[in-house]
């Protein structure tokens, strides 16, 4: 009798699926990192159901053979049952629709510790490849998580760009066994909170010496005011084209005011963001943006998301000014928060230097792996 079978969870699947996915991630992040870093079940549910800019995929491995008959989903697999079942493993992915239509993106596979070495991860991956090819995607970008506290003298992997490395651990070996190449290493850094107010004030004053009076700073919490929608769209476009990509096959994203409005709506269903932008006084042009996001399910660990400065405006300490101002806003909004996590490409020396100055320190590493369809 087969030890497992695969199912697909359509958008809006039964609540137990997202609860079980969350429990699996709690167990895996605690095993790897020594702490719960799981994404909230409600965030996953909302994100999976939102397909305005990408088709979302969630496949699960359940115990035993597949029942007959069972409703077949859009990816050709039986759909998850209405009744709860133990989940042995999952794979998530997205198929972008607004841009990057050659990609299956954000692919992430997890297997329960008690179900490893049974072929579950490989079976999930093979289904993801099949689905990608059926949707005319010739590139898959997948992610792996790694604890940075392993012995420094152990085997390491390094991407072409940057100095950051990954350990040759279980996740790396699995990716390599599937024929994926390491396209980029991303560093997760952590900032303990609270940052002393005098320290933030000093950092802001240091940056303002270079940035003022040529720029003005505006901050807000929650949805983007209508007058700033086009400005944020410009910054998101800049980030997608200027951020270091290593060897990831990525095309600039198509952002407009409506996409920003929809992005805000999705994020704020289960949390809220704090935004700070820099505007050139002479032209009214947006020069930079930073965003901190607070999840309702775990407000003690806000996340530093976008930080970007447009090329014509670099060299004015705007990156430091934006971060200092937004952290001041965070101290008012979430006085009980314990730390902020952020993610940067290992080769992004400029932003990593700003983070280090603010007080961020390396916490974990993440691999961006790439698979290319064989040439016909």
TAJOQUI-V660676 format. One record per pair of residues at least 12 apart in sequence whose C-alpha atoms are under 7 Angstrom apart, sorted by sequence separation. I is the first residue (numbers start at 1). J is the second residue. D is the distance in whole Angstrom. If there is no record, write none. Layout:
i=I j=J d=D
i=I j=J d=D
//
This chain:
i=26 j=38 d=5
i=93 j=105 d=6
i=94 j=106 d=6
i=109 j=121 d=7
i=155 j=167 d=6
i=156 j=168 d=5
i=240 j=252 d=5
i=277 j=289 d=4
i=292 j=304 d=5
i=293 j=305 d=7
i=25 j=38 d=5
i=93 j=106 d=5
i=155 j=168 d=5
i=240 j=253 d=6
i=276 j=289 d=6
i=277 j=290 d=7
i=291 j=304 d=6
i=292 j=305 d=6
i=93 j=107 d=4
i=276 j=290 d=5
i=291 j=305 d=5
i=92 j=107 d=5
i=93 j=108 d=7
i=237 j=252 d=7
i=275 j=290 d=6
i=276 j=291 d=7
i=291 j=306 d=5
i=22 j=38 d=6
i=91 j=107 d=7
i=92 j=108 d=5
i=237 j=253 d=6
i=275 j=291 d=5
i=290 j=306 d=5
i=291 j=307 d=7
i=22 j=39 d=7
i=91 j=108 d=5
i=92 j=109 d=7
i=237 j=254 d=7
i=274 j=291 d=6
i=275 j=292 d=7
i=290 j=307 d=4
i=22 j=40 d=6
i=91 j=109 d=4
i=237 j=255 d=6
i=273 j=291 d=7
i=274 j=292 d=5
i=289 j=307 d=6
i=290 j=308 d=7
i=22 j=41 d=5
i=90 j=109 d=6
i=91 j=110 d=6
i=236 j=255 d=7
i=273 j=292 d=6
i=274 j=293 d=6
i=289 j=308 d=5
i=90 j=110 d=5
i=146 j=166 d=7
i=165 j=185 d=7
i=273 j=293 d=4
i=288 j=308 d=6
i=289 j=309 d=7
i=89 j=110 d=5
i=90 j=111 d=7
i=164 j=185 d=6
i=272 j=293 d=6
i=273 j=294 d=6
i=288 j=309 d=4
i=19 j=41 d=6
i=89 j=111 d=4
i=233 j=255 d=5
i=272 j=294 d=5
i=287 j=309 d=6
i=288 j=310 d=6
i=18 j=41 d=5
i=62 j=85 d=7
i=88 j=111 d=6
i=89 j=112 d=6
i=159 j=182 d=6
i=233 j=256 d=5
i=271 j=294 d=6
i=272 j=295 d=7
i=287 j=310 d=5
i=62 j=86 d=6
i=88 j=112 d=5
i=159 j=183 d=6
i=233 j=257 d=6
i=271 j=295 d=4
i=62 j=87 d=5
i=159 j=184 d=5
i=270 j=295 d=6
i=271 j=296 d=5
i=18 j=44 d=7
i=61 j=87 d=6
i=62 j=88 d=6
i=159 j=185 d=6
i=230 j=256 d=6
i=270 j=296 d=6
i=287 j=313 d=6
i=18 j=45 d=6
i=60 j=87 d=7
i=61 j=88 d=5
i=88 j=115 d=6
i=144 j=171 d=6
i=230 j=257 d=5
i=233 j=260 d=6
i=61 j=89 d=5
i=104 j=132 d=6
i=229 j=257 d=5
i=232 j=260 d=7
i=60 j=89 d=6
i=61 j=90 d=6
i=60 j=90 d=4
i=288 j=318 d=7
i=59 j=90 d=6
i=60 j=91 d=7
i=89 j=120 d=7
i=229 j=260 d=6
i=59 j=91 d=5
i=290 j=322 d=6
i=12 j=45 d=7
i=58 j=91 d=6
i=59 j=92 d=7
i=91 j=124 d=6
i=104 j=137 d=6
i=289 j=322 d=7
i=290 j=323 d=7
i=58 j=92 d=5
i=102 j=136 d=7
i=103 j=137 d=5
i=107 j=141 d=6
i=108 j=142 d=6
i=320 j=354 d=6
i=57 j=92 d=6
i=58 j=93 d=7
i=102 j=137 d=4
i=103 j=138 d=7
i=104 j=139 d=6
i=105 j=140 d=6
i=106 j=141 d=6
i=107 j=142 d=4
i=108 j=143 d=6
i=57 j=93 d=5
i=101 j=137 d=7
i=102 j=138 d=6
i=103 j=139 d=5
i=104 j=140 d=5
i=105 j=141 d=5
i=106 j=142 d=6
i=107 j=143 d=6
i=300 j=336 d=6
i=301 j=337 d=6
i=304 j=340 d=6
i=11 j=48 d=6
i=12 j=49 d=6
i=56 j=93 d=6
i=57 j=94 d=6
i=102 j=139 d=6
i=103 j=140 d=6
i=104 j=141 d=6
i=105 j=142 d=7
i=106 j=143 d=7
i=300 j=337 d=4
i=301 j=338 d=6
i=302 j=339 d=7
i=303 j=340 d=5
i=304 j=341 d=6
i=305 j=342 d=7
i=11 j=49 d=4
i=56 j=94 d=5
i=299 j=337 d=6
i=300 j=338 d=5
i=301 j=339 d=5
i=302 j=340 d=5
i=303 j=341 d=5
i=304 j=342 d=5
i=55 j=94 d=6
i=56 j=95 d=6
i=300 j=339 d=7
i=301 j=340 d=6
i=302 j=341 d=7
i=303 j=342 d=6
i=54 j=94 d=6
i=55 j=95 d=5
i=54 j=95 d=5
i=55 j=96 d=6
i=223 j=264 d=6
i=54 j=96 d=4
i=53 j=96 d=6
i=54 j=97 d=5
i=53 j=97 d=5
i=53 j=98 d=5
i=277 j=322 d=7
i=276 j=322 d=6
i=9 j=58 d=5
i=8 j=58 d=6
i=9 j=59 d=6
i=222 j=272 d=6
i=276 j=326 d=6
i=8 j=59 d=4
i=222 j=273 d=5
i=275 j=326 d=7
i=7 j=59 d=6
i=8 j=60 d=6
i=221 j=273 d=6
i=222 j=274 d=6
i=274 j=326 d=7
i=6 j=59 d=7
i=7 j=60 d=5
i=221 j=274 d=4
i=235 j=288 d=7
i=6 j=60 d=6
i=7 j=61 d=6
i=220 j=274 d=6
i=221 j=275 d=6
i=235 j=289 d=7
i=6 j=61 d=5
i=220 j=275 d=5
i=231 j=286 d=6
i=5 j=61 d=6
i=6 j=62 d=6
i=75 j=131 d=7
i=219 j=275 d=5
i=220 j=276 d=7
i=4 j=61 d=6
i=5 j=62 d=6
i=219 j=276 d=4
i=4 j=62 d=5
i=5 j=63 d=6
i=218 j=276 d=6
i=219 j=277 d=6
i=4 j=63 d=4
i=5 j=64 d=6
i=61 j=120 d=7
i=217 j=276 d=7
i=218 j=277 d=5
i=3 j=63 d=6
i=4 j=64 d=4
i=5 j=65 d=6
i=217 j=277 d=6
i=218 j=278 d=7
i=3 j=64 d=5
i=4 j=65 d=6
i=5 j=66 d=6
i=217 j=278 d=5
i=2 j=64 d=6
i=3 j=65 d=7
i=184 j=246 d=5
i=216 j=278 d=6
i=217 j=279 d=6
i=2 j=65 d=5
i=183 j=246 d=6
i=184 j=247 d=6
i=215 j=278 d=6
i=216 j=279 d=5
i=1 j=65 d=7
i=183 j=247 d=5
i=215 j=279 d=5
i=216 j=280 d=7
i=8 j=73 d=7
i=183 j=248 d=5
i=215 j=280 d=5
i=216 j=281 d=6
i=214 j=280 d=6
i=215 j=281 d=5
i=20 j=87 d=7
i=214 j=281 d=6
i=14 j=82 d=6
i=16 j=84 d=6
i=8 j=77 d=6
i=239 j=308 d=6
i=7 j=77 d=6
i=8 j=78 d=6
i=9 j=79 d=6
i=7 j=78 d=5
i=8 j=79 d=5
i=9 j=80 d=6
i=7 j=79 d=5
i=8 j=80 d=6
i=238 j=310 d=7
i=7 j=80 d=5
i=235 j=308 d=7
i=161 j=246 d=6
i=24 j=112 d=7
i=244 j=345 d=6
i=244 j=347 d=7
i=244 j=348 d=6
i=211 j=316 d=5
i=210 j=316 d=5
i=211 j=317 d=6
i=210 j=317 d=6
i=211 j=318 d=6
i=207 j=317 d=5
i=207 j=318 d=7
i=207 j=320 d=6
i=208 j=321 d=7
i=33 j=147 d=6
i=207 j=321 d=5
i=32 j=147 d=6
i=204 j=321 d=5
i=204 j=324 d=6
i=203 j=324 d=6
i=204 j=325 d=7
i=248 j=370 d=7
i=200 j=324 d=6
i=200 j=328 d=7
i=193 j=337 d=6
i=194 j=338 d=7
i=193 j=338 d=5
i=192 j=338 d=6
i=193 j=339 d=5
i=192 j=339 d=4
i=191 j=339 d=5
i=192 j=340 d=7
i=190 j=339 d=7
i=191 j=340 d=5
i=100 j=250 d=7
i=190 j=340 d=6
i=191 j=341 d=6
i=100 j=251 d=6
i=190 j=341 d=5
i=189 j=341 d=6
i=190 j=342 d=6
i=188 j=341 d=7
i=189 j=342 d=5
i=99 j=253 d=6
i=188 j=342 d=6
i=189 j=343 d=6
i=99 j=254 d=6
i=188 j=343 d=4
i=98 j=254 d=7
i=187 j=343 d=6
i=188 j=344 d=7
i=186 j=343 d=6
i=187 j=344 d=5
i=186 j=344 d=5
i=187 j=345 d=6
i=186 j=345 d=4
i=187 j=346 d=6
i=185 j=345 d=6
i=186 j=346 d=5
i=185 j=346 d=6
i=191 j=359 d=6
i=191 j=360 d=4
i=190 j=360 d=5
i=191 j=361 d=7
i=189 j=360 d=6
i=190 j=361 d=5
i=189 j=361 d=5
i=190 j=362 d=6
i=189 j=362 d=4
i=190 j=363 d=6
i=188 j=362 d=6
i=189 j=363 d=5
i=187 j=362 d=7
i=188 j=363 d=6
i=189 j=364 d=7
i=188 j=364 d=5
i=187 j=364 d=6
i=188 j=365 d=6
i=187 j=365 d=5
i=186 j=365 d=6
i=187 j=366 d=6
i=185 j=365 d=7
i=186 j=366 d=5
i=185 j=366 d=6
i=186 j=367 d=6
i=164 j=346 d=5
i=185 j=367 d=5
i=163 j=346 d=6
i=184 j=367 d=6
i=185 j=368 d=6
i=162 j=346 d=5
i=163 j=347 d=7
i=184 j=368 d=5
i=162 j=347 d=4
i=182 j=367 d=7
i=183 j=368 d=6
i=161 j=347 d=6
i=182 j=368 d=6
i=183 j=369 d=5
i=182 j=369 d=5
i=183 j=370 d=6
i=181 j=369 d=5
i=182 j=370 d=6
i=180 j=369 d=6
i=181 j=370 d=5
i=180 j=370 d=5
i=181 j=371 d=7
i=180 j=371 d=5
i=179 j=371 d=7
i=166 j=365 d=7
i=148 j=363 d=7
i=148 j=364 d=5
i=147 j=364 d=5
i=148 j=365 d=6
i=146 j=364 d=6
i=147 j=365 d=6
i=146 j=365 d=5
i=145 j=365 d=6
i=146 j=366 d=6
i=145 j=366 d=5
i=144 j=366 d=5
i=145 j=367 d=7
i=143 j=366 d=7
i=144 j=367 d=5
i=143 j=367 d=5
i=144 j=368 d=7
i=143 j=368 d=5
i=142 j=368 d=6
i=143 j=369 d=6
i=43 j=270 d=6
i=141 j=368 d=7
i=142 j=369 d=5
i=42 j=270 d=7
i=141 j=369 d=6
i=142 j=370 d=6
i=141 j=370 d=5
i=140 j=370 d=6
i=141 j=371 d=7
i=139 j=370 d=7
i=140 j=371 d=5
i=139 j=371 d=6
i=140 j=372 d=7
i=139 j=372 d=5
i=138 j=372 d=6
i=139 j=373 d=6
i=138 j=373 d=5
i=40 j=297 d=6
//
